[in-house]
């Protein structure tokens, strides 16, 4: 049976019909019973859409596969400097790296793997769009497991090892598949950015983890970690085979968020991705080109600032003099592998920066930080004497600044995803991975040649120039509507949530009259879901001056509804006293609801105060425009206001079980007086109109 399908047999129901003709001629009820007794196959992608745990395990298996592939990609990096030094004293070092010198040979080894990854990335994303994410991920994973073993047996010669690294590098480029998979199953923009950041974080963490394994197994052998890498790939493949679920073709994997009480959750952050029909080619190549420049520039920071800069400054020159070096080889290895762990705080900080700078702005910020941190390290390593103090500053500067330099690499995936049509997600993420790996592969080797031919300082300065160029190249993306800083969202009290009647809520927000029963229904719906109630706009008096008659006319329905509402609640409380077992609602529930609607903890108190102040201004302007003199009779106005609006509570606005009944009684008294007054004035108005009419006809 197919891996992504699950057969379930239901128990019960009538026996199935003996032949197809019987099924076709059977009644609807017979066919229903036949259907109930049949085995059926539920495609697993439905579980991916509807079951949170299934979705979580599927994503975890993808993240684990990406992590293990990254471990295998950078597994032996800390050992390359020893492998390429025939005078290291290690029996596993290559006898010759001809025609390369030490620096260029050290960077040529990882280049072979990364060139294979980069070339494969161009095609792997598109292949996964056509063939499926899971099947291709598993094919790459199993071949990579075999590849680690093959590489171990080609370790005896420099060129044999380089060729095996290049060939099996083609099967380590599964990051585009993982990023496309996230794009398939997550439609919420904010969650997608977080998942992509987590995925890239797993990738960088894997790069660091591979180096850590190499350092820990240094006494076992330079190439022994390859066996660990093969074992991890086997585990990752088994995990993906069991838990990873292929997304459905042409089906939007859009789960519905439901809270723990089985109510639909109103979530103002649920903004689904609206994918374009075609790729914006200009923006695409702007992003890819900027990413390539960024990865080249990042080489100036890492690894050049560690090897050769730190290696020469704090180790080699002391070793040549026969003195105790400030930094040992083991310390160098740990510094080089642990710096990648700093991508973890980077992934946690990027959402905060995204909201304030926009994705493209964060990218430019990361490019700039790379140039600044690299310049600082170059200054410390060349302008200051090599002492323990300067070495401490060097390490501090690298580790404090590195998390900010990673920002630019964490933004490329979300930017490309924003411009990708649904059927091109794998393609654009493949281009992203290709540009990243081409930069990571070629730049260190070219810079190594440059350092051998000129100086380490010249190579690092070149890297700084590339970082500045990357910032300039990415700057135009800050004006892109999907990548620049987004306009701040209105507060929840001023927004329309999913599931609400847009027309009604919009009228409420604009300050227009809305049927009071509909207003209460929306307030109740929000309170039940823990969301703040609508705070309508207080229209300026000048804006409503010509429509005061309509505002007054609509008041009758509001007063009468409020009075009836108080009646119903008071009646419910009274029935509860007489018959507690059939209580419709408790005072506790009522108090919680009323407080949530009016002044709940989730309300923006500043917004409430502003609306109150705006209403005060409206009243002042009304008085002034209608013959009153509030500026000279403020005490009188206060007395009139207190008469028109008597106190509803004696101990502050907060309602409690002790004062809620008194609050309702007072509220009813006020609404009743207004409703009766409105009824009388309306009746007198009718009489006056009719009297005028009768008098005109000479009735009396």
C-alpha positions as a printed Julia matrix, in Angstrom:
700×3 Matrix{Float64}:
   0.0    0.0     0.0
   1.24   3.49   -0.76
   3.13   5.12    2.06
   1.04   8.27    2.07
  -2.29   6.44    2.21
  -3.94   4.8     5.16
  -6.59   2.06    4.99
  -9.32   1.98    7.61
 -12.06  -0.62    7.93
 -15.32   0.43    9.58
 -17.22  -2.11   11.67
 -20.97  -2.4    11.26
 -23.42  -1.63    8.51
 -25.14  -3.95    6.05
 -23.33  -6.32    3.77
 -22.05  -4.97    0.48
 -23.91  -5.7    -2.73
 -22.71  -8.68   -4.71
 -22.11  -6.88   -7.95
 -21.75  -3.41   -9.43
 -25.17  -3.57  -11.06
 -26.75  -4.04   -7.63
 -24.89  -1.05   -6.29
 -26.02   1.17   -9.13
 -29.64   0.15   -8.74
 -29.73   0.24   -4.96
 -31.54   2.99   -3.1
 -29.63   5.83   -1.49
 -29.89   4.15    1.94
 -28.63   0.83    0.62
 -25.69   2.51   -1.02
 -24.96   4.33    2.22
 -24.88   1.02    4.14
 -22.68  -0.53    1.46
 -20.3    2.39    1.68
 -20.1    2.07    5.46
 -19.01  -1.57    5.24
 -16.31  -1.03    2.61
 -12.66  -0.49    3.32
 -11.5    2.96    2.37
  -8.16   4.67    1.92
  -7.67   8.08    3.52
  -4.89  10.07    1.83
  -2.52  11.24    4.53
  -2.44  14.8     3.23
  -5.89  15.25    4.81
  -4.31  14.5     8.17
  -1.59  17.0     7.34
  -4.33  19.6     6.93
  -6.43  18.7     9.94
  -4.24  17.16   12.67
  -1.8   19.4    14.49
   0.39  16.55   15.78
   0.66  14.99   12.33
   1.69  18.34   10.9
   4.22  18.89   13.68
   5.88  15.48   13.27
   6.06  15.93    9.51
   7.84  19.27    9.89
  10.17  17.85   12.54
  11.18  15.01   10.24
  11.97  17.51    7.46
  14.0   19.69    9.84
  15.91  16.63   11.08
  16.71  15.55    7.52
  17.99  19.05    6.66
  20.08  19.09    9.83
  21.67  15.71    9.08
  22.43  16.69    5.48
  24.11  19.88    6.72
  26.11  17.83    9.23
  27.41  15.66    6.39
  28.16  18.71    4.24
  30.45  20.34    6.84
  31.39  17.21    8.78
  35.15  17.38    8.22
  35.71  21.14    7.86
  37.7   21.56   11.1
  40.06  18.8     9.92
  40.79  20.21    6.46
  43.66  22.38    7.71
  45.33  19.25    9.12
  44.53  17.11    6.07
  46.15  19.62    3.72
  49.31  20.04    5.77
  51.73  17.19    4.97
  53.93  18.36    7.87
  51.18  18.18   10.49
  52.49  14.89   11.85
  49.1   13.24   11.4
  49.42   9.98    9.44
  46.08  10.62    7.67
  47.18  13.94    6.16
  47.48  13.97    2.38
  51.02  13.5     1.11
  50.5   16.15   -1.55
  47.89  18.79   -2.48
  49.62  19.82   -5.7
  49.13  22.17   -7.48
  47.58  24.11   -4.58
  49.25  25.77   -1.66
  48.04  25.34    1.9
  45.34  28.08    1.94
  43.88  27.32   -1.48
  43.94  23.54   -0.85
  42.22  23.99    2.52
  39.36  25.85    0.83
  39.32  23.69   -2.31
  38.18  20.61   -0.35
  34.89  22.12    0.94
  34.48  23.86   -2.41
  34.16  20.51   -4.15
  31.2   19.51   -1.98
  29.51  22.89   -2.16
  29.88  23.15   -5.94
  28.03  19.85   -6.23
  25.33  21.13   -3.85
  25.05  24.42   -5.75
  24.69  22.79   -9.18
  22.14  20.29   -7.88
  20.14  23.07   -6.17
  19.39  24.65   -9.54
  17.44  21.55  -10.58
  16.35  19.92   -7.33
  13.75  22.55   -6.48
  12.08  22.26   -9.88
  12.28  18.45   -9.76
  10.52  18.45   -6.39
   7.77  20.66   -7.87
   7.13  17.93  -10.43
   8.02  14.67   -8.69
   7.01  15.47   -5.13
   8.89  16.63   -2.05
   9.05  13.41   -0.05
  10.17  10.95   -2.71
  13.02  13.17   -3.86
  14.04  13.93   -0.28
  14.33  10.2     0.45
  16.3    9.46   -2.74
  18.83  12.17   -1.86
  19.01  10.99    1.74
  19.78   7.33    1.01
  22.42   8.19   -1.61
  24.03  10.63    0.84
  24.25   7.87    3.46
  26.07   5.64    0.96
  28.2    8.61   -0.13
  29.65   9.15    3.33
  30.92   5.57    3.33
  32.35   5.88   -0.19
  34.18   9.08    0.77
  35.82   7.26    3.67
  37.39   4.73    1.28
  38.7    7.49   -1.04
  40.57   9.26    1.78
  44.06   8.16    0.74
  44.64  10.76   -2.0
  43.78  14.46   -2.18
  42.23  14.32   -5.65
  40.34  11.07   -5.04
  38.76  12.59   -1.96
  37.96  15.82   -3.84
  36.2   13.91   -6.65
  34.06  11.87   -4.24
  33.13  15.06   -2.36
  32.04  16.69   -5.62
  29.96  13.72   -6.82
  28.1   13.14   -3.58
  27.69  16.86   -3.01
  24.94  16.63   -5.65
  22.84  14.65   -3.18
  23.26  16.91   -0.13
  21.34  19.88   -1.56
  17.93  19.15   -0.06
  17.44  22.55    1.63
  15.34  23.89   -1.32
  12.98  20.92   -0.91
  12.54  21.67    2.78
  11.89  25.37    2.16
   9.42  24.55   -0.61
   7.7   22.08    1.74
   7.16  24.85    4.28
   5.73  27.0     1.5
   3.34  24.17    0.6
   1.84  23.52    4.0
   1.83  26.95    5.68
  -0.19  29.83    4.24
   0.04  32.25    7.15
   2.76  34.8     6.41
   4.06  35.28    9.94
   4.1   31.55   10.72
   5.75  30.84    7.36
   8.58  33.28    8.12
   9.09  31.63   11.51
   9.15  28.12   10.02
  11.56  29.14    7.26
  13.8   30.78    9.85
  13.69  27.61   11.94
  14.55  25.51    8.89
  17.53  27.69    7.98
  18.5   27.6    11.65
  18.53  23.78   11.52
  20.69  23.97    8.41
  23.26  26.26   10.05
  23.06  24.27   13.27
  23.86  21.15   11.24
  26.86  22.88    9.72
  28.11  23.59   13.22
  27.16  20.14   14.53
  29.23  18.41   11.89
  32.28  20.38   12.95
  31.67  19.63   16.6
  31.56  15.9    15.85
  34.87  16.21   13.98
  36.51  17.99   16.92
  35.23  15.46   19.45
  36.49  12.55   17.31
  39.89  14.1    16.62
  41.68  11.28   18.46
  39.78   8.61   16.53
  40.82   9.83   13.09
  40.43  12.68   10.64
  37.93  10.76    8.49
  36.17   8.68   11.18
  33.24  11.17   11.55
  32.05  10.09    8.08
  30.66   6.91    9.67
  28.66   8.98   12.14
  27.34  11.03    9.24
  26.23   7.91    7.4
  24.42   6.63   10.49
  22.62   9.93   11.01
  21.43   9.93    7.39
  20.0    6.42    7.84
  18.06   7.56   10.93
  16.86  10.7     9.11
  15.65   8.63    6.16
  13.71   6.25    8.38
  12.18   9.2    10.23
  11.15  10.96    7.01
   9.78   7.73    5.54
   7.54   7.3     8.58
   6.5   10.86    9.47
   6.92  13.13    6.45
   3.69  13.52    4.48
   3.59  14.62    0.86
   1.36  17.72    0.42
  -1.57  17.3    -1.95
  -1.17  18.56   -5.48
  -3.19  21.71   -6.22
  -4.68  21.71   -2.71
  -4.05  24.57   -0.32
  -2.84  23.08    2.95
  -4.67  25.51    5.19
  -5.46  24.27    8.7
  -8.23  25.86   10.73
  -7.13  27.18   14.12
  -9.42  25.97   16.89
  -8.85  26.78   20.53
  -9.0   24.35   23.43
 -12.73  24.92   23.94
 -13.51  24.02   20.33
 -14.41  27.55   19.31
 -13.18  29.12   16.14
 -10.42  31.5    17.06
 -10.42  35.01   15.72
  -6.78  35.67   14.99
  -5.83  39.05   13.62
  -2.49  37.64   12.46
  -4.06  35.08   10.12
  -3.06  36.78    6.91
  -2.81  34.19    4.19
  -0.23  34.42    1.44
  -1.68  35.63   -1.84
   0.68  34.12   -4.38
   1.32  35.78   -7.74
   0.47  34.08  -11.01
   3.96  34.61  -12.49
   7.43  35.35  -11.13
   8.6   38.95  -11.14
  11.88  38.27  -12.94
  13.48  41.62  -12.07
  12.82  41.16   -8.35
  13.85  37.49   -8.53
  17.3   38.22   -9.92
  17.7   41.21   -7.62
  17.21  38.88   -4.63
  19.41  36.11   -6.03
  22.16  38.54   -7.04
  22.08  40.23   -3.65
  22.26  36.83   -1.93
  25.28  35.85   -4.03
  27.09  39.09   -3.16
  26.19  38.59    0.5
  27.58  35.05    0.62
  30.79  36.16   -1.07
  31.14  39.08    1.34
  30.44  36.84    4.33
  33.56  34.86    3.45
  35.6   37.85    4.59
  34.11  37.39    8.04
  33.95  33.63    8.22
  36.19  31.78    7.62
  38.89  34.34    6.59
  38.84  36.19    9.92
  39.51  32.86   11.65
  41.71  31.21    9.07
  44.09  32.66    8.11
  43.76  35.93   10.15
  43.31  34.58   13.7
  45.37  31.47   12.92
  48.32  33.56   11.74
  48.04  36.28   14.4
  47.43  34.22   17.53
  48.99  30.84   16.63
  51.34  30.59   13.63
  53.7   33.47   14.42
  54.22  32.2    17.99
  54.71  28.62   16.78
  57.37  29.76   14.31
  59.26  31.48   17.13
  59.0   28.45   19.36
  56.79  30.38   21.84
  53.57  29.35   23.52
  50.72  30.42   21.18
  47.8   32.45   22.49
  45.33  30.25   20.6
  45.81  26.5    20.29
  44.67  24.43   17.31
  41.94  22.9    19.47
  40.73  26.39   20.48
  40.7   27.38   16.81
  38.59  24.34   15.95
  36.09  25.06   18.71
  35.86  28.73   17.73
  35.2   27.81   14.11
  32.46  25.27   14.82
  30.68  27.01   17.71
  30.28  30.35   15.96
  27.58  28.8    13.78
  25.51  28.07   16.9
  24.86  31.8    17.13
  22.33  31.45   14.33
  19.88  30.23   17.01
  19.48  33.67   18.66
  19.36  35.13   15.15
  16.24  33.11   14.28
  14.59  34.31   17.5
  15.36  37.97   16.84
  14.41  38.2    13.16
  10.58  38.35   13.66
  11.04  41.43   15.86
  13.26  43.07   13.25
  10.91  42.04   10.4
   8.07  43.98   11.99
  10.13  47.13   12.36
  12.34  47.16    9.26
  10.6   44.86    6.78
  12.24  41.74    5.37
  14.36  43.66    2.85
  15.36  46.21    5.48
  16.59  43.4     7.74
  18.56  41.99    4.8
  20.32  45.33    4.2
  20.91  45.65    7.95
  22.54  42.19    7.97
  24.76  43.08    5.0
  25.88  46.25    6.77
  26.57  44.38   10.01
  28.73  41.88    8.1
  30.87  44.72    6.71
  31.14  46.43   10.12
  31.98  43.29   12.13
  34.53  42.13    9.54
  36.2   45.56    9.6
  36.37  45.49   13.39
  37.95  42.02   13.42
  40.49  43.04   10.79
  41.39  46.11   12.83
  41.84  44.1    16.05
  43.85  41.35   14.3
  46.25  43.66   12.46
  46.49  47.01   14.27
  46.8   45.75   17.85
  49.57  43.61   19.34
  48.77  39.91   19.67
  48.02  39.56   23.38
  45.52  37.67   25.47
  43.54  40.91   25.84
  43.37  41.59   22.1
  42.47  37.94   21.46
  39.63  38.27   24.0
  38.32  41.36   22.2
  38.62  39.52   18.88
  36.5   36.59   20.11
  33.99  38.9    21.81
  33.54  41.0    18.68
  33.06  37.92   16.49
  30.57  36.2    18.77
  28.64  39.39   19.64
  28.35  40.53   16.04
  27.84  37.25   14.21
  24.11  36.82   15.08
  23.34  40.13   13.33
  25.36  39.22   10.25
  23.22  36.1     9.75
  20.08  38.23    9.3
  20.77  38.68    5.61
  20.86  34.91    5.02
  17.63  34.37    6.96
  15.74  36.88    4.8
  16.41  35.47    1.33
  14.02  32.53    1.72
  11.0   34.63    2.82
  11.65  37.22    0.08
  11.76  34.57   -2.64
   8.71  32.8    -1.23
   6.73  36.06   -1.42
   7.18  36.32   -5.21
   6.82  32.59   -6.01
   3.7   31.16   -7.69
   2.41  27.97   -6.07
   4.0   25.75   -8.74
   7.41  27.51   -8.63
   8.18  27.45   -4.89
  10.79  24.72   -5.26
  12.34  26.45   -8.27
  12.94  29.79   -6.53
  14.19  28.16   -3.33
  16.54  26.08   -5.47
  17.97  29.26   -6.96
  18.38  30.63   -3.45
  20.3   27.55   -2.3
  22.37  27.51   -5.51
  23.47  31.14   -5.09
  24.27  30.52   -1.43
  26.35  27.43   -2.12
  28.14  28.89   -5.15
  29.17  31.81   -2.96
  30.18  29.56   -0.05
  32.05  27.23   -2.41
  33.96  29.56   -4.7
  34.56  32.58   -2.49
  36.74  30.91    0.2
  38.89  29.2    -2.43
  39.28  32.37   -4.53
  39.99  34.42   -1.42
  42.49  31.77   -0.34
  44.3   32.17   -3.67
  44.15  35.95   -3.23
  45.57  35.67    0.3
  48.4   33.42   -0.95
  49.16  35.81   -3.83
  48.84  39.12   -1.93
  47.98  39.18    1.76
  45.3   38.17    4.21
  44.4   41.83    4.75
  43.76  42.38    1.03
  41.5   39.32    0.87
  39.43  40.42    3.87
  39.09  44.0     2.58
  37.78  42.54   -0.67
  35.17  40.63    1.32
  34.12  43.85    3.07
  33.64  45.52   -0.32
  31.36  42.67   -1.41
  29.26  43.07    1.76
  28.83  46.78    1.04
  27.9   45.94   -2.56
  25.3   43.44   -1.26
  23.71  46.12    0.94
  23.51  48.51   -2.03
  22.08  45.78   -4.29
  19.4   44.81   -1.77
  18.44  48.4    -0.85
  15.92  48.78   -3.78
  13.97  45.8    -2.41
  13.02  47.95    0.6
  10.58  49.77   -1.7
   8.89  46.52   -2.77
   5.36  46.33   -1.3
   5.86  42.74   -0.07
   9.35  43.22    1.37
   9.55  46.76    2.69
   8.4   47.88    6.11
   4.71  47.12    6.38
   2.26  49.79    7.48
   1.37  49.28   11.14
  -1.86  47.39   11.64
  -4.73  49.12   13.38
  -5.29  47.89   16.94
  -7.65  44.89   17.27
 -10.47  47.19   18.45
 -10.3   48.95   15.09
 -10.16  45.89   12.84
 -12.45  43.37   11.22
 -11.74  39.75   12.11
 -12.35  36.64   10.07
 -15.86  35.29   10.49
 -17.4   38.71   11.17
 -19.85  40.51    8.9
 -17.52  42.96    7.22
 -20.22  45.48    6.29
 -21.7   45.66    9.79
 -18.37  45.9    11.61
 -17.17  48.52    9.15
 -20.26  50.63    9.93
 -19.55  50.23   13.64
 -15.93  51.24   13.2
 -16.89  54.31   11.2
 -19.22  55.49   13.98
 -22.42  54.93   11.98
 -25.65  53.65   13.51
 -25.94  49.86   13.66
 -28.92  47.91   14.95
 -28.23  47.45   18.69
 -28.99  43.73   18.56
 -26.32  43.22   15.88
 -23.9   45.32   17.92
 -24.46  43.1    20.95
 -24.06  39.93   18.87
 -20.65  41.04   17.62
 -19.57  42.07   21.12
 -20.69  38.68   22.48
 -18.86  36.8    19.71
 -15.65  38.66   20.43
 -15.92  38.23   24.18
 -16.45  34.47   23.82
 -13.24  34.25   21.8
 -11.24  36.46   24.13
 -10.96  39.27   21.6
 -11.35  42.98   22.38
 -14.64  44.62   21.5
 -15.06  47.19   18.73
 -14.24  50.78   19.7
 -16.14  52.92   17.15
 -14.76  56.12   15.77
 -16.23  59.17   17.48
 -17.22  61.33   14.57
 -16.46  65.03   15.04
 -19.48  67.21   15.76
 -18.91  69.23   12.58
 -19.21  66.04   10.56
 -22.55  65.1    12.12
 -24.05  68.54   12.57
 -26.35  68.24    9.56
 -27.55  64.72   10.45
 -28.43  65.18   14.12
 -32.09  64.55   13.32
 -31.37  61.03   12.04
 -29.1   60.38   15.04
 -31.95  61.35   17.36
 -34.47  59.29   15.39
 -32.38  56.13   15.7
 -32.15  56.59   19.47
 -35.58  55.1    20.24
 -34.66  51.62   19.03
 -31.43  51.7    21.01
 -33.07  52.82   24.25
 -35.83  50.22   23.99
 -33.4   47.4    23.16
 -31.15  48.29   26.09
 -34.14  48.35   28.43
 -35.39  45.0    27.17
 -31.9   43.53   27.49
 -31.72  44.64   31.13
 -35.2   43.15   31.67
 -34.18  39.78   30.28
 -30.99  39.63   32.35
 -32.76  40.65   35.55
 -35.47  38.08   34.86
 -32.82  35.4    34.37
 -31.18  36.31   37.68
 -34.55  36.2    39.42
 -35.33  32.73   38.03
 -31.93  31.57   39.21
 -32.77  32.63   42.76
 -36.08  30.75   42.69
 -34.78  27.65   40.9
 -30.95  27.36   41.24
 -30.83  23.96   39.49
 -32.16  25.47   36.25
 -29.94  28.52   36.31
 -29.51  29.97   32.8
 -26.34  31.84   33.73
 -24.52  32.69   36.91
 -23.6   36.1    38.22
 -19.96  35.13   37.79
 -20.46  34.45   34.06
 -22.45  37.66   33.64
 -19.85  39.79   35.4
 -17.03  38.26   33.37
 -18.89  38.94   30.12
 -19.81  42.55   30.96
 -16.3   43.4    32.14
 -14.74  41.77   29.06
 -17.0   43.73   26.72
 -16.45  47.07   28.43
 -12.96  47.16   29.93
 -11.34  43.73   29.58
  -7.66  43.07   30.17
  -7.21  42.68   26.4
  -8.52  46.19   25.74
  -6.22  49.0    24.69
  -6.76  51.4    27.58
  -5.15  54.28   25.73
  -7.6   53.78   22.88
 -10.5   53.76   25.36
  -9.32  57.01   26.95
  -8.93  58.64   23.55
 -12.47  57.67   22.52
 -13.77  59.06   25.82
 -11.9   62.33   25.27
 -13.22  62.59   21.7
 -16.76  62.12   23.0
 -16.18  64.92   25.52
 -15.06  67.23   22.72
 -18.19  66.31   20.73
 -20.44  67.19   23.66
 -18.67  70.49   24.26
 -19.01  71.5    20.6
 -22.68  70.45   20.61
 -23.42  72.63   23.64
 -21.57  75.58   22.2
 -23.36  75.3    18.85
 -26.84  74.94   20.34
 -27.15  78.01   22.53
 -25.39  76.86   25.7
 -22.36  78.6    27.18
 -20.17  75.83   28.59
 -17.26  78.22   29.02
 -19.23  80.41   31.46
 -21.59  77.82   32.96
 -19.32  74.84   33.45
 -20.74  74.1    36.92
 -24.27  74.14   35.53
 -23.22  71.87   32.69
 -21.73  69.39   35.14
 -24.96  69.39   37.13
 -26.99  68.81   33.97
 -24.67  65.98   32.9
 -24.9   64.32   36.29
 -28.69  64.54   36.12
 -28.76  63.09   32.6
 -26.18  60.4    33.45
 -26.66  59.21   37.04
 -24.15  56.83   38.56
 -24.51  53.18   37.59
 -21.92  51.93   40.1
 -20.77  53.39   43.41
 -17.3   51.86   43.61
 -15.67  52.4    40.22
 -16.37  50.99   36.77
 -15.46  47.38   37.66
 -18.47  45.1    38.02
 -18.61  42.42   40.71
 -21.09  39.76   41.75
 -22.14  42.08   44.58
 -22.94  45.15   42.48
 -23.99  43.7    39.13
 -27.7   43.47   39.99
 -27.8   47.07   41.25
 -25.92  48.12   38.11
 -28.58  46.46   35.92
 -31.44  48.07   37.86
 -29.91  51.54   37.54
 -29.11  50.92   33.89
 -32.73  49.92   33.27
 -34.0   53.02   35.09
 -31.89  55.28   32.84
 -32.84  53.48   29.63
 -36.52  53.43   30.62
 -36.57  57.17   31.29
 -34.92  57.86   27.94
 -37.22  55.45   26.09
 -40.36  56.92   27.71
 -39.19  60.47   27.1
 -38.51  59.64   23.45
 -41.94  58.04   23.14
 -43.66  61.09   24.62
 -41.8   63.57   22.43
 -42.56  61.47   19.36
 -46.25  61.32   20.3
 -46.45  65.07   20.93
 -44.76  65.66   17.61
 -47.38  63.53   15.89
 -50.2   65.41   17.59
 -48.68  68.75   16.63
 -48.41  67.71   13.0
 -51.95  66.37   12.91
 -53.33  69.41   14.78
 -51.78  71.68   12.21
 -53.34  69.61    9.49
 -56.82  69.61   11.04
 -56.67  73.33   11.78
 -55.68  73.96    8.19
 -58.84  72.2     7.07
 -61.0   74.09    9.57
 -61.94  70.98   11.53
 -62.68  73.07   14.58
